[in-house]
Amino acid sequence: MTRCLALLFTGALMTGCAMVGPDYEAPDSEINQEWAEATGEGVTTNTDNYEQWWQNFNDPVLNDLIERAHSQNIGLQIAGLRVYEARALLGFAAGTLYPQSQGINASASKTRVSRNADPVSTLPDGLFDRSFERYGTSFDAAWELDFWGRFRRGVESADANFASSIATYDDFLVTVSGDVATAYILLRTLEERLAYAESNLAIQSRSLEIAQVRFKNGLVTELDVQLAKALLANTQSIIPELNKGIRQTRLALSLLLGMPPSDMQAIVGGRGVIPTTPNTIALGAPADLLRRRPDIRRAELIAAAQSARIGMAEAAKYPSFRLIGGVGYASEYGSDLTDTGSDMNFGAFTFNWNFLNYGRLRNNVRVEDARFQQAAAAYQNTVLNAAREVESNLTAYLRSRERVVALTDSVTASRRAVELAQTQYRDGVISYTLVLDAQQFLLLNEDQLTAARGQVARGLVATYKALGGGWQTHGGDSFVAEEIKDEMRERTNWGDLMEAESVKPVAAEDRGSWRAPDL
């Protein structure tokens, strides 16, 4: 027994040896010191956490929609469940630090040998009893020592993968928030476009009435009437298309909210207006993206997990050491099983080295190294793409604001032109062609202005999304609703893995450290 304990103690010491393979270092990434549009009107370089950026639109309906999406979106729930999956995989990896095989065994057997077969047939009768029994119980264990750090590198990789699953959840949270806001703004944009189309219908209907009166009085030809009818019908044809867009956008919102297809009337209410955008947006510094954007963190963590796998592959090239041992009792009679003298134990130390592997193990290390380099390049590309998204969406937002200013002046002039044209046509001063042109310009300009205002709001949403805002709201304590966790607990013993403390990743310097098993 003392020997077995000595072997186990020796094994525990040997598992503290240095790990082979590279220690992870974050890949370098290039990023500009400042934004190209940082000096634009309405832009500041102040730092903001963008935690609830949608509240900058001062729209209670939008706030409610995003809050509902955070708790009901099915895709977000799936991302949250993958966090708990990754946490369980981390627990599995941590378990490999301990004896990989152990078990309690018990046996009872009774044997009767033939008197007419060897070896009994060659012996004198009665020399020994042909029937005998055996009883035994034991606890056996086998422990492959983590001499080269293969299992600790596995825990290190699982730690990074677990943290990566949280970053994936955060990234999905950013996406859902942006998609809900974009769909809502599109809905309000379509509703405003519909309202302008209907107001233009009223104007054009009045012009048609004037043309018909003048035609009946012989003041104009039928051409004026037909031109008025053509313009009116053309405007009427726009309305079904806008109603179709409104219906489809409401259905898209219902999906984002994890609801059956509906018109969302009870949630979004009747027609509304495009949310007002704030006068300024705080960009911070480009370097803040490395800290704030969850997709950058995820890419970096994927590289960290892959770096640890190089060490796992490297360790397979070296000899493995295993402790095997057991304690128990054995006797010929069950009544003697626990008597003094029935105890037994054994211990062994084994060594194995697959040195004739014909390059398989070395090439496996090369495979893992190549995959790490791919992950490092993917991280660098993610950083570059994040900066591009900010610059691109910020440019779209600022240019849309400039376009709104010009279109506002155009709409003001168009409305005045329609008033003048109708008055002068009624007085017989101008032909109907000028009335037609004025009304067509009004319809076009009001529609373009509304679309441009929607583009400003959507451009701001895209900029906030590119800046990585919105993932901080969940706090990192829970990733699915309590009723879902209760359902899972009823089906499976999850232990403490769903508690808040269990879903907090360890610090980077503690990845791969020895820890208690998750039972």
Buried (B, 14 or more C-beta within 10 A) or exposed (E): EEEBEEBBEEBBEBBEEEBBBEEBEBBEBEBEEEBEBBEBEBBEEEEBBBEBBBEBBEBEBBBEBBBBBBEBBEBBBEBBBBBBEBBBBBBBBBBBBBBEEEEEEEEEEEEEBEEEEEEBEEEEEEEEEEEEEBBBBBEBBBBBBBBBBBBBBBBBBBBBBBBBBBBBBBBBBBBBBBBBBBBBBBBBBBBBBBBBBBEBBEBBEEBBEBBBEBBEEEEBEEEBBEBBBEBBEEBBEBBEEBEEBBBBBBBBBBBBBBBEEEEBEEBBEEEBEBBEBEEEBBBBBBEBBBEBBBBBBBBBBBBBBBBBBBBBBBBBBBEBBBBBBBBBBBBEEEEBBEEEEBBBBEBEEEEEEEEEEEEEBBEBBEEBBEBBEEBBEBBBEBBEBBBEBBBBBBBBBBBBBEBBEEBBEBBEBBBEBBEBBBEBBBEEEBBBEBBBEBBBBBBBBBBBBBBBBBBBBBBBBBBBBBBBBBBBBBEBEBBBEEEBBEEBEEEEEBEEBBEEEBBEBBEBEEBBBBBEEBE
